[in-house]
Amino acid sequence: MNKERRKRIEKAIEKLEEVKGELESIAGEEQEAYDNLPESLQDSERGETMSDNVDDLECAIDYLDDAISSLNDVLDR
């Protein structure tokens, strides 16, 4: 792979890391909001939706980790 394509991949990794950080922040805020709900509301539809949101955000973060890892593998070759 030439130098120009490597640089483009490095920039893509930086962008993915930035998005990952933002999603981690959002997931943390949503988890904190859920944790601050009274227990009776945690078991409500709203609470379940918030919990599902955290799970989905964490899943997206894991996918970004996988993508970043794969791109780093490309750079290591």
Secondary structure by P-SEA (a helix, b strand, c coil): ccaaaaaaaaaaaaaaaaaaaaaaaaaaaaaaaaaaccccccccaaaaaaaaaaaaaaaaaaaaaaaaaaaaaaaac
